[in-house]
Amino acid sequence: MTMKIRLDSIYKVKEFVRFADRYDGKVEVSSGRCMVNGKSILDILSLDLSGDLFVKIEEKEDSYCFVKELQTWGLCMEEMQG
């Protein structure tokens, strides 16, 4: 599953990593050609945060809960196919 997100502040990065850490599956965040571990604050901060980011998560039982948390906190802009 892939989602478009916006992490335009340190607070949002911190909250995203907190949610990702609780998720059992793999979380990858990409900006352009760079893809990093979505459970690492330093990795995410190495990306260009001025634009949209894409999150790819592994399909697990708790995928729905992870996506809902992101939507509730206003981090997930849109869910995409795949």
PyMOL Python script that loads the backbone (N, CA, C, O; Angstrom):
from pymol import cmd

cmd.read_pdbstr("""\
ATOM      1  N   MET A   1       0.850  -1.171   0.000  1.00  0.00           N
ATOM      2  CA  MET A   1       0.000   0.000   0.000  1.00  0.00           C
ATOM      3  C   MET A   1       0.894   1.231   0.000  1.00  0.00           C
ATOM      4  O   MET A   1       1.891   1.278   0.721  1.00  0.00           O
ATOM      5  N   THR A   2       0.544   2.214  -0.796  1.00  0.00           N
ATOM      6  CA  THR A   2       1.311   3.457  -0.886  1.00  0.00           C
ATOM      7  C   THR A   2       0.413   4.638  -0.558  1.00  0.00           C
ATOM      8  O   THR A   2      -0.748   4.683  -0.966  1.00  0.00           O
ATOM      9  N   MET A   3       0.966   5.603   0.191  1.00  0.00           N
ATOM     10  CA  MET A   3       0.229   6.807   0.573  1.00  0.00           C
ATOM     11  C   MET A   3       1.088   8.028   0.309  1.00  0.00           C
ATOM     12  O   MET A   3       2.316   7.961   0.356  1.00  0.00           O
ATOM     13  N   LYS A   4       0.433   9.140   0.033  1.00  0.00           N
ATOM     14  CA  LYS A   4       1.124  10.421  -0.086  1.00  0.00           C
ATOM     15  C   LYS A   4       0.966  11.132   1.253  1.00  0.00           C
ATOM     16  O   LYS A   4      -0.139  11.232   1.786  1.00  0.00           O
ATOM     17  N   ILE A   5       2.076  11.625   1.790  1.00  0.00           N
ATOM     18  CA  ILE A   5       2.027  12.320   3.082  1.00  0.00           C
ATOM     19  C   ILE A   5       2.786  13.640   2.986  1.00  0.00           C
ATOM     20  O   ILE A   5       3.523  13.896   2.034  1.00  0.00           O
ATOM     21  N   ARG A   6       2.578  14.458   4.000  1.00  0.00           N
ATOM     22  CA  ARG A   6       3.300  15.725   4.117  1.00  0.00           C
ATOM     23  C   ARG A   6       3.847  15.791   5.544  1.00  0.00           C
ATOM     24  O   ARG A   6       3.088  15.766   6.513  1.00  0.00           O
ATOM     25  N   LEU A   7       5.165  15.874   5.657  1.00  0.00           N
ATOM     26  CA  LEU A   7       5.821  16.003   6.963  1.00  0.00           C
ATOM     27  C   LEU A   7       6.616  17.310   6.945  1.00  0.00           C
ATOM     28  O   LEU A   7       7.834  17.305   6.769  1.00  0.00           O
ATOM     29  N   ASP A   8       5.914  18.420   7.130  1.00  0.00           N
ATOM     30  CA  ASP A   8       6.538  19.731   6.983  1.00  0.00           C
ATOM     31  C   ASP A   8       6.974  20.377   8.294  1.00  0.00           C
ATOM     32  O   ASP A   8       7.219  21.583   8.346  1.00  0.00           O
ATOM     33  N   SER A   9       7.070  19.571   9.353  1.00  0.00           N
ATOM     34  CA  SER A   9       7.598  20.088  10.617  1.00  0.00           C
ATOM     35  C   SER A   9       8.245  18.938  11.385  1.00  0.00           C
ATOM     36  O   SER A   9       7.939  17.767  11.156  1.00  0.00           O
ATOM     37  N   ILE A  10       9.128  19.289  12.283  1.00  0.00           N
ATOM     38  CA  ILE A  10       9.795  18.277  13.106  1.00  0.00           C
ATOM     39  C   ILE A  10       8.760  17.510  13.932  1.00  0.00           C
ATOM     40  O   ILE A  10       8.879  16.299  14.120  1.00  0.00           O
ATOM     41  N   TYR A  11       7.753  18.221  14.418  1.00  0.00           N
ATOM     42  CA  TYR A  11       6.694  17.577  15.202  1.00  0.00           C
ATOM     43  C   TYR A  11       6.011  16.481  14.383  1.00  0.00           C
ATOM     44  O   TYR A  11       5.783  15.382  14.887  1.00  0.00           O
ATOM     45  N   LYS A  12       5.683  16.776  13.123  1.00  0.00           N
ATOM     46  CA  LYS A  12       5.015  15.778  12.276  1.00  0.00           C
ATOM     47  C   LYS A  12       5.922  14.588  11.991  1.00  0.00           C
ATOM     48  O   LYS A  12       5.452  13.451  11.937  1.00  0.00           O
ATOM     49  N   VAL A  13       7.212  14.837  11.808  1.00  0.00           N
ATOM     50  CA  VAL A  13       8.155  13.730  11.602  1.00  0.00           C
ATOM     51  C   VAL A  13       8.178  12.845  12.844  1.00  0.00           C
ATOM     52  O   VAL A  13       8.135  11.619  12.747  1.00  0.00           O
ATOM     53  N   LYS A  14       8.247  13.479  14.003  1.00  0.00           N
ATOM     54  CA  LYS A  14       8.280  12.736  15.272  1.00  0.00           C
ATOM     55  C   LYS A  14       7.017  11.895  15.448  1.00  0.00           C
ATOM     56  O   LYS A  14       7.099  10.731  15.837  1.00  0.00           O
ATOM     57  N   GLU A  15       5.864  12.470  15.168  1.00  0.00           N
ATOM     58  CA  GLU A  15       4.603  11.735  15.299  1.00  0.00           C
ATOM     59  C   GLU A  15       4.531  10.591  14.288  1.00  0.00           C
ATOM     60  O   GLU A  15       4.091   9.493  14.628  1.00  0.00           O
ATOM     61  N   PHE A  16       4.955  10.837  13.064  1.00  0.00           N
ATOM     62  CA  PHE A  16       4.943   9.793  12.054  1.00  0.00           C
ATOM     63  C   PHE A  16       5.801   8.608  12.503  1.00  0.00           C
ATOM     64  O   PHE A  16       5.363   7.460  12.429  1.00  0.00           O
ATOM     65  N   VAL A  17       7.016   8.885  12.965  1.00  0.00           N
ATOM     66  CA  VAL A  17       7.918   7.813  13.400  1.00  0.00           C
ATOM     67  C   VAL A  17       7.331   7.072  14.599  1.00  0.00           C
ATOM     68  O   VAL A  17       7.488   5.856  14.713  1.00  0.00           O
ATOM     69  N   ARG A  18       6.663   7.790  15.484  1.00  0.00           N
ATOM     70  CA  ARG A  18       6.027   7.141  16.642  1.00  0.00           C
ATOM     71  C   ARG A  18       4.961   6.150  16.164  1.00  0.00           C
ATOM     72  O   ARG A  18       4.885   5.032  16.675  1.00  0.00           O
ATOM     73  N   PHE A  19       4.145   6.548  15.196  1.00  0.00           N
ATOM     74  CA  PHE A  19       3.118   5.651  14.654  1.00  0.00           C
ATOM     75  C   PHE A  19       3.762   4.486  13.904  1.00  0.00           C
ATOM     76  O   PHE A  19       3.347   3.338  14.058  1.00  0.00           O
ATOM     77  N   ALA A  20       4.770   4.785  13.098  1.00  0.00           N
ATOM     78  CA  ALA A  20       5.438   3.753  12.301  1.00  0.00           C
ATOM     79  C   ALA A  20       6.113   2.718  13.192  1.00  0.00           C
ATOM     80  O   ALA A  20       6.132   1.530  12.873  1.00  0.00           O
ATOM     81  N   ASP A  21       6.663   3.175  14.302  1.00  0.00           N
ATOM     82  CA  ASP A  21       7.347   2.276  15.237  1.00  0.00           C
ATOM     83  C   ASP A  21       6.402   1.233  15.825  1.00  0.00           C
ATOM     84  O   ASP A  21       6.807   0.102  16.093  1.00  0.00           O
ATOM     85  N   ARG A  22       5.158   1.611  16.023  1.00  0.00           N
ATOM     86  CA  ARG A  22       4.169   0.681  16.591  1.00  0.00           C
ATOM     87  C   ARG A  22       3.637  -0.297  15.553  1.00  0.00           C
ATOM     88  O   ARG A  22       3.036  -1.312  15.905  1.00  0.00           O
ATOM     89  N   TYR A  23       3.856   0.004  14.275  1.00  0.00           N
ATOM     90  CA  TYR A  23       3.371  -0.834  13.190  1.00  0.00           C
ATOM     91  C   TYR A  23       4.331  -2.003  12.987  1.00  0.00           C
ATOM     92  O   TYR A  23       5.545  -1.805  12.945  1.00  0.00           O
ATOM     93  N   ASP A  24       3.802  -3.213  12.862  1.00  0.00           N
ATOM     94  CA  ASP A  24       4.639  -4.409  12.747  1.00  0.00           C
ATOM     95  C   ASP A  24       5.339  -4.545  11.399  1.00  0.00           C
ATOM     96  O   ASP A  24       6.407  -5.152  11.326  1.00  0.00           O
ATOM     97  N   GLY A  25       4.773  -4.003  10.347  1.00  0.00           N
ATOM     98  CA  GLY A  25       5.328  -4.168   9.006  1.00  0.00           C
ATOM     99  C   GLY A  25       6.428  -3.184   8.680  1.00  0.00           C
ATOM    100  O   GLY A  25       6.755  -2.293   9.464  1.00  0.00           O
ATOM    101  N   LYS A  26       6.986  -3.372   7.505  1.00  0.00           N
ATOM    102  CA  LYS A  26       8.037  -2.502   6.992  1.00  0.00           C
ATOM    103  C   LYS A  26       7.424  -1.194   6.501  1.00  0.00           C
ATOM    104  O   LYS A  26       6.374  -1.199   5.859  1.00  0.00           O
ATOM    105  N   VAL A  27       8.083  -0.072   6.805  1.00  0.00           N
ATOM    106  CA  VAL A  27       7.618   1.262   6.385  1.00  0.00           C
ATOM    107  C   VAL A  27       8.771   1.942   5.658  1.00  0.00           C
ATOM    108  O   VAL A  27       9.851   2.124   6.222  1.00  0.00           O
ATOM    109  N   GLU A  28       8.534   2.316   4.401  1.00  0.00           N
ATOM    110  CA  GLU A  28       9.537   3.018   3.612  1.00  0.00           C
ATOM    111  C   GLU A  28       8.990   4.370   3.183  1.00  0.00           C
ATOM    112  O   GLU A  28       7.844   4.477   2.747  1.00  0.00           O
ATOM    113  N   VAL A  29       9.818   5.398   3.311  1.00  0.00           N
ATOM    114  CA  VAL A  29       9.422   6.756   2.927  1.00  0.00           C
ATOM    115  C   VAL A  29      10.340   7.192   1.798  1.00  0.00           C
ATOM    116  O   VAL A  29      11.556   7.006   1.861  1.00  0.00           O
ATOM    117  N   SER A  30       9.742   7.778   0.756  1.00  0.00           N
ATOM    118  CA  SER A  30      10.562   8.209  -0.376  1.00  0.00           C
ATOM    119  C   SER A  30      10.249   9.645  -0.785  1.00  0.00           C
ATOM    120  O   SER A  30       9.135  10.146  -0.628  1.00  0.00           O
ATOM    121  N   SER A  31      11.288  10.275  -1.314  1.00  0.00           N
ATOM    122  CA  SER A  31      11.202  11.622  -1.884  1.00  0.00           C
ATOM    123  C   SER A  31      12.083  11.586  -3.117  1.00  0.00           C
ATOM    124  O   SER A  31      13.300  11.432  -3.012  1.00  0.00           O
ATOM    125  N   GLY A  32      11.478  11.727  -4.278  1.00  0.00           N
ATOM    126  CA  GLY A  32      12.253  11.604  -5.509  1.00  0.00           C
ATOM    127  C   GLY A  32      12.778  10.180  -5.641  1.00  0.00           C
ATOM    128  O   GLY A  32      12.013   9.218  -5.574  1.00  0.00           O
ATOM    129  N   ARG A  33      14.064  10.056  -5.825  1.00  0.00           N
ATOM    130  CA  ARG A  33      14.683   8.729  -5.969  1.00  0.00           C
ATOM    131  C   ARG A  33      15.180   8.147  -4.659  1.00  0.00           C
ATOM    132  O   ARG A  33      15.603   6.992  -4.627  1.00  0.00           O
ATOM    133  N   CYS A  34      15.141   8.905  -3.587  1.00  0.00           N
ATOM    134  CA  CYS A  34      15.652   8.447  -2.293  1.00  0.00           C
ATOM    135  C   CYS A  34      14.564   7.734  -1.503  1.00  0.00           C
ATOM    136  O   CYS A  34      13.458   8.252  -1.351  1.00  0.00           O
ATOM    137  N   MET A  35      14.880   6.546  -1.001  1.00  0.00           N
ATOM    138  CA  MET A  35      13.950   5.799  -0.161  1.00  0.00           C
ATOM    139  C   MET A  35      14.658   5.451   1.142  1.00  0.00           C
ATOM    140  O   MET A  35      15.782   4.948   1.133  1.00  0.00           O
ATOM    141  N   VAL A  36      13.984   5.725   2.278  1.00  0.00           N
ATOM    142  CA  VAL A  36      14.592   5.494   3.592  1.00  0.00           C
ATOM    143  C   VAL A  36      13.641   4.718   4.500  1.00  0.00           C
ATOM    144  O   VAL A  36      12.461   4.542   4.194  1.00  0.00           O
ATOM    145  N   ASN A  37      14.186   4.263   5.617  1.00  0.00           N
ATOM    146  CA  ASN A  37      13.423   3.560   6.640  1.00  0.00           C
ATOM    147  C   ASN A  37      12.481   4.553   7.328  1.00  0.00           C
ATOM    148  O   ASN A  37      12.935   5.549   7.891  1.00  0.00           O
ATOM    149  N   GLY A  38      11.179   4.286   7.283  1.00  0.00           N
ATOM    150  CA  GLY A  38      10.190   5.173   7.877  1.00  0.00           C
ATOM    151  C   GLY A  38      10.117   5.105   9.385  1.00  0.00           C
ATOM    152  O   GLY A  38       9.342   5.836  10.002  1.00  0.00           O
ATOM    153  N   LYS A  39      10.917   4.232   9.995  1.00  0.00           N
ATOM    154  CA  LYS A  39      10.935   4.121  11.457  1.00  0.00           C
ATOM    155  C   LYS A  39      12.147   4.831  12.055  1.00  0.00           C
ATOM    156  O   LYS A  39      12.429   4.693  13.246  1.00  0.00           O
ATOM    157  N   SER A  40      12.862   5.589  11.224  1.00  0.00           N
ATOM    158  CA  SER A  40      14.066   6.290  11.663  1.00  0.00           C
ATOM    159  C   SER A  40      13.910   7.798  11.444  1.00  0.00           C
ATOM    160  O   SER A  40      13.760   8.256  10.311  1.00  0.00           O
ATOM    161  N   ILE A  41      13.948   8.556  12.532  1.00  0.00           N
ATOM    162  CA  ILE A  41      13.837  10.013  12.435  1.00  0.00           C
ATOM    163  C   ILE A  41      14.973  10.573  11.586  1.00  0.00           C
ATOM    164  O   ILE A  41      14.742  11.413  10.716  1.00  0.00           O
ATOM    165  N   LEU A  42      16.195  10.114  11.833  1.00  0.00           N
ATOM    166  CA  LEU A  42      17.334  10.637  11.079  1.00  0.00           C
ATOM    167  C   LEU A  42      17.215  10.341   9.591  1.00  0.00           C
ATOM    168  O   LEU A  42      17.535  11.193   8.762  1.00  0.00           O
ATOM    169  N   ASP A  43      16.759   9.146   9.246  1.00  0.00           N
ATOM    170  CA  ASP A  43      16.579   8.815   7.833  1.00  0.00           C
ATOM    171  C   ASP A  43      15.567   9.750   7.185  1.00  0.00           C
ATOM    172  O   ASP A  43      15.806  10.262   6.092  1.00  0.00           O
ATOM    173  N   ILE A  44      14.447   9.975   7.846  1.00  0.00           N
ATOM    174  CA  ILE A  44      13.407  10.840   7.281  1.00  0.00           C
ATOM    175  C   ILE A  44      13.898  12.279   7.161  1.00  0.00           C
ATOM    176  O   ILE A  44      13.615  12.954   6.172  1.00  0.00           O
ATOM    177  N   LEU A  45      14.634  12.748   8.167  1.00  0.00           N
ATOM    178  CA  LEU A  45      15.147  14.121   8.122  1.00  0.00           C
ATOM    179  C   LEU A  45      16.193  14.318   7.020  1.00  0.00           C
ATOM    180  O   LEU A  45      16.502  15.452   6.655  1.00  0.00           O
ATOM    181  N   SER A  46      16.735  13.219   6.492  1.00  0.00           N
ATOM    182  CA  SER A  46      17.702  13.333   5.393  1.00  0.00           C
ATOM    183  C   SER A  46      17.012  13.590   4.050  1.00  0.00           C
ATOM    184  O   SER A  46      17.675  13.918   3.066  1.00  0.00           O
ATOM    185  N   LEU A  47      15.681  13.443   4.008  1.00  0.00           N
ATOM    186  CA  LEU A  47      14.918  13.671   2.781  1.00  0.00           C
ATOM    187  C   LEU A  47      14.558  15.144   2.619  1.00  0.00           C
ATOM    188  O   LEU A  47      14.646  15.924   3.567  1.00  0.00           O
ATOM    189  N   ASP A  48      14.155  15.511   1.416  1.00  0.00           N
ATOM    190  CA  ASP A  48      13.642  16.858   1.149  1.00  0.00           C
ATOM    191  C   ASP A  48      12.195  16.900   1.652  1.00  0.00           C
ATOM    192  O   ASP A  48      11.305  16.326   1.023  1.00  0.00           O
ATOM    193  N   LEU A  49      11.959  17.566   2.763  1.00  0.00           N
ATOM    194  CA  LEU A  49      10.636  17.600   3.383  1.00  0.00           C
ATOM    195  C   LEU A  49       9.775  18.757   2.891  1.00  0.00           C
ATOM    196  O   LEU A  49       8.675  18.969   3.402  1.00  0.00           O
ATOM    197  N   SER A  50      10.254  19.497   1.920  1.00  0.00           N
ATOM    198  CA  SER A  50       9.494  20.653   1.443  1.00  0.00           C
ATOM    199  C   SER A  50       8.325  20.269   0.533  1.00  0.00           C
ATOM    200  O   SER A  50       7.427  21.079   0.302  1.00  0.00           O
ATOM    201  N   GLY A  51       8.334  19.061   0.028  1.00  0.00           N
ATOM    202  CA  GLY A  51       7.259  18.613  -0.854  1.00  0.00           C
ATOM    203  C   GLY A  51       6.568  17.376  -0.301  1.00  0.00           C
ATOM    204  O   GLY A  51       6.726  17.016   0.865  1.00  0.00           O
ATOM    205  N   ASP A  52       5.806  16.742  -1.167  1.00  0.00           N
ATOM    206  CA  ASP A  52       5.107  15.525  -0.771  1.00  0.00           C
ATOM    207  C   ASP A  52       6.083  14.359  -0.675  1.00  0.00           C
ATOM    208  O   ASP A  52       7.063  14.278  -1.416  1.00  0.00           O
ATOM    209  N   LEU A  53       5.789  13.467   0.252  1.00  0.00           N
ATOM    210  CA  LEU A  53       6.547  12.233   0.414  1.00  0.00           C
ATOM    211  C   LEU A  53       5.619  11.069   0.122  1.00  0.00           C
ATOM    212  O   LEU A  53       4.397  11.209   0.181  1.00  0.00           O
ATOM    213  N   PHE A  54       6.191   9.943  -0.185  1.00  0.00           N
ATOM    214  CA  PHE A  54       5.401   8.746  -0.422  1.00  0.00           C
ATOM    215  C   PHE A  54       5.812   7.678   0.574  1.00  0.00           C
ATOM    216  O   PHE A  54       6.999   7.436   0.792  1.00  0.00           O
ATOM    217  N   VAL A  55       4.823   7.048   1.171  1.00  0.00           N
ATOM    218  CA  VAL A  55       5.048   6.003   2.166  1.00  0.00           C
ATOM    219  C   VAL A  55       4.549   4.693   1.594  1.00  0.00           C
ATOM    220  O   VAL A  55       3.415   4.593   1.125  1.00  0.00           O
ATOM    221  N   LYS A  56       5.396   3.708   1.639  1.00  0.00           N
ATOM    222  CA  LYS A  56       5.016   2.366   1.209  1.00  0.00           C
ATOM    223  C   LYS A  56       5.056   1.471   2.445  1.00  0.00           C
ATOM    224  O   LYS A  56       6.082   1.364   3.117  1.00  0.00           O
ATOM    225  N   ILE A  57       3.917   0.828   2.733  1.00  0.00           N
ATOM    226  CA  ILE A  57       3.877  -0.062   3.898  1.00  0.00           C
ATOM    227  C   ILE A  57       3.553  -1.475   3.460  1.00  0.00           C
ATOM    228  O   ILE A  57       2.852  -1.711   2.476  1.00  0.00           O
ATOM    229  N   GLU A  58       4.081  -2.385   4.218  1.00  0.00           N
ATOM    230  CA  GLU A  58       3.833  -3.801   4.017  1.00  0.00           C
ATOM    231  C   GLU A  58       2.415  -4.112   4.494  1.00  0.00           C
ATOM    232  O   GLU A  58       2.001  -3.643   5.554  1.00  0.00           O
ATOM    233  N   GLU A  59       1.680  -4.890   3.726  1.00  0.00           N
ATOM    234  CA  GLU A  59       0.308  -5.257   4.119  1.00  0.00           C
ATOM    235  C   GLU A  59       0.361  -6.220   5.310  1.00  0.00           C
ATOM    236  O   GLU A  59       0.900  -7.323   5.210  1.00  0.00           O
ATOM    237  N   LYS A  60      -0.194  -5.792   6.407  1.00  0.00           N
ATOM    238  CA  LYS A  60      -0.273  -6.594   7.636  1.00  0.00           C
ATOM    239  C   LYS A  60      -1.673  -6.451   8.210  1.00  0.00           C
ATOM    240  O   LYS A  60      -2.490  -5.691   7.691  1.00  0.00           O
ATOM    241  N   GLU A  61      -1.948  -7.186   9.283  1.00  0.00           N
ATOM    242  CA  GLU A  61      -3.258  -7.113   9.932  1.00  0.00           C
ATOM    243  C   GLU A  61      -3.567  -5.714  10.448  1.00  0.00           C
ATOM    244  O   GLU A  61      -4.721  -5.285  10.429  1.00  0.00           O
ATOM    245  N   ASP A  62      -2.542  -5.003  10.910  1.00  0.00           N
ATOM    246  CA  ASP A  62      -2.773  -3.682  11.495  1.00  0.00           C
ATOM    247  C   ASP A  62      -2.539  -2.533  10.508  1.00  0.00           C
ATOM    248  O   ASP A  62      -2.421  -1.383  10.930  1.00  0.00           O
ATOM    249  N   SER A  63      -2.470  -2.821   9.207  1.00  0.00           N
ATOM    250  CA  SER A  63      -2.275  -1.769   8.189  1.00  0.00           C
ATOM    251  C   SER A  63      -3.364  -0.711   8.272  1.00  0.00           C
ATOM    252  O   SER A  63      -3.082   0.486   8.222  1.00  0.00           O
ATOM    253  N   TYR A  64      -4.604  -1.154   8.399  1.00  0.00           N
ATOM    254  CA  TYR A  64      -5.741  -0.236   8.453  1.00  0.00           C
ATOM    255  C   TYR A  64      -5.599   0.728   9.635  1.00  0.00           C
ATOM    256  O   TYR A  64      -5.847   1.925   9.492  1.00  0.00           O
ATOM    257  N   CYS A  65      -5.205   0.216  10.786  1.00  0.00           N
ATOM    258  CA  CYS A  65      -5.053   1.058  11.985  1.00  0.00           C
ATOM    259  C   CYS A  65      -3.944   2.095  11.789  1.00  0.00           C
ATOM    260  O   CYS A  65      -4.085   3.246  12.202  1.00  0.00           O
ATOM    261  N   PHE A  66      -2.851   1.687  11.162  1.00  0.00           N
ATOM    262  CA  PHE A  66      -1.737   2.602  10.908  1.00  0.00           C
ATOM    263  C   PHE A  66      -2.188   3.741   9.993  1.00  0.00           C
ATOM    264  O   PHE A  66      -1.914   4.909  10.270  1.00  0.00           O
ATOM    265  N   VAL A  67      -2.874   3.401   8.911  1.00  0.00           N
ATOM    266  CA  VAL A  67      -3.365   4.410   7.972  1.00  0.00           C
ATOM    267  C   VAL A  67      -4.369   5.334   8.658  1.00  0.00           C
ATOM    268  O   VAL A  67      -4.326   6.546   8.449  1.00  0.00           O
ATOM    269  N   LYS A  68      -5.269   4.785   9.470  1.00  0.00           N
ATOM    270  CA  LYS A  68      -6.268   5.600  10.179  1.00  0.00           C
ATOM    271  C   LYS A  68      -5.598   6.579  11.133  1.00  0.00           C
ATOM    272  O   LYS A  68      -6.030   7.727  11.240  1.00  0.00           O
ATOM    273  N   GLU A  69      -4.539   6.141  11.833  1.00  0.00           N
ATOM    274  CA  GLU A  69      -3.816   7.046  12.728  1.00  0.00           C
ATOM    275  C   GLU A  69      -3.212   8.205  11.946  1.00  0.00           C
ATOM    276  O   GLU A  69      -3.287   9.358  12.370  1.00  0.00           O
ATOM    277  N   LEU A  70      -2.614   7.892  10.804  1.00  0.00           N
ATOM    278  CA  LEU A  70      -2.022   8.948   9.979  1.00  0.00           C
ATOM    279  C   LEU A  70      -3.084   9.926   9.495  1.00  0.00           C
ATOM    280  O   LEU A  70      -2.856  11.135   9.480  1.00  0.00           O
ATOM    281  N   GLN A  71      -4.234   9.411   9.103  1.00  0.00           N
ATOM    282  CA  GLN A  71      -5.322  10.272   8.638  1.00  0.00           C
ATOM    283  C   GLN A  71      -5.869  11.124   9.777  1.00  0.00           C
ATOM    284  O   GLN A  71      -6.136  12.310   9.583  1.00  0.00           O
ATOM    285  N   THR A  72      -6.037  10.549  10.941  1.00  0.00           N
ATOM    286  CA  THR A  72      -6.549  11.272  12.106  1.00  0.00           C
ATOM    287  C   THR A  72      -5.648  12.448  12.467  1.00  0.00           C
ATOM    288  O   THR A  72      -6.143  13.517  12.825  1.00  0.00           O
ATOM    289  N   TRP A  73      -4.346  12.268  12.379  1.00  0.00           N
ATOM    290  CA  TRP A  73      -3.392  13.316  12.723  1.00  0.00           C
ATOM    291  C   TRP A  73      -3.108  14.244  11.550  1.00  0.00           C
ATOM    292  O   TRP A  73      -2.292  15.158  11.674  1.00  0.00           O
ATOM    293  N   GLY A  74      -3.767  14.028  10.412  1.00  0.00           N
ATOM    294  CA  GLY A  74      -3.592  14.909   9.258  1.00  0.00           C
ATOM    295  C   GLY A  74      -2.277  14.723   8.536  1.00  0.00           C
ATOM    296  O   GLY A  74      -1.829  15.622   7.824  1.00  0.00           O
ATOM    297  N   LEU A  75      -1.647  13.565   8.707  1.00  0.00           N
ATOM    298  CA  LEU A  75      -0.366  13.320   8.055  1.00  0.00           C
ATOM    299  C   LEU A  75      -0.533  12.686   6.674  1.00  0.00           C
ATOM    300  O   LEU A  75       0.288  12.904   5.784  1.00  0.00           O
ATOM    301  N   CYS A  76      -1.586  11.910   6.502  1.00  0.00           N
ATOM    302  CA  CYS A  76      -1.824  11.208   5.247  1.00  0.00           C
ATOM    303  C   CYS A  76      -2.708  12.067   4.354  1.00  0.00           C
ATOM    304  O   CYS A  76      -3.837  12.390   4.723  1.00  0.00           O
ATOM    305  N   MET A  77      -2.206  12.436   3.193  1.00  0.00           N
ATOM    306  CA  MET A  77      -2.936  13.284   2.278  1.00  0.00           C
ATOM    307  C   MET A  77      -3.845  12.463   1.386  1.00  0.00           C
ATOM    308  O   MET A  77      -4.979  12.862   1.118  1.00  0.00           O
ATOM    309  N   GLU A  78      -3.356  11.310   0.920  1.00  0.00           N
ATOM    310  CA  GLU A  78      -4.182  10.474   0.076  1.00  0.00           C
ATOM    311  C   GLU A  78      -3.604   9.068   0.025  1.00  0.00           C
ATOM    312  O   GLU A  78      -2.388   8.876   0.028  1.00  0.00           O
ATOM    313  N   GLU A  79      -4.491   8.102  -0.022  1.00  0.00           N
ATOM    314  CA  GLU A  79      -4.099   6.705  -0.113  1.00  0.00           C
ATOM    315  C   GLU A  79      -4.113   6.327  -1.577  1.00  0.00           C
ATOM    316  O   GLU A  79      -5.027   6.700  -2.313  1.00  0.00           O
ATOM    317  N   MET A  80      -3.105   5.587  -2.003  1.00  0.00           N
ATOM    318  CA  MET A  80      -2.984   5.217  -3.405  1.00  0.00           C
ATOM    319  C   MET A  80      -3.040   3.701  -3.537  1.00  0.00           C
ATOM    320  O   MET A  80      -2.955   2.982  -2.541  1.00  0.00           O
ATOM    321  N   GLN A  81      -3.178   3.231  -4.733  1.00  0.00           N
ATOM    322  CA  GLN A  81      -3.223   1.786  -4.992  1.00  0.00           C
ATOM    323  C   GLN A  81      -1.814   1.221  -4.915  1.00  0.00           C
ATOM    324  O   GLN A  81      -0.826   1.936  -5.087  1.00  0.00           O
ATOM    325  N   GLY A  82      -1.744  -0.101  -4.646  1.00  0.00           N
ATOM    326  CA  GLY A  82      -0.469  -0.789  -4.740  1.00  0.00           C
ATOM    327  C   GLY A  82       0.136  -1.123  -3.475  1.00  0.00           C
ATOM    328  O   GLY A  82       1.219  -1.707  -3.443  1.00  0.00           O
TER     329      GLY A  82
END
""", "prot")
cmd.dss("prot")
cmd.show_as("cartoon", "prot")
cmd.util.cbc("prot")
cmd.orient("prot")
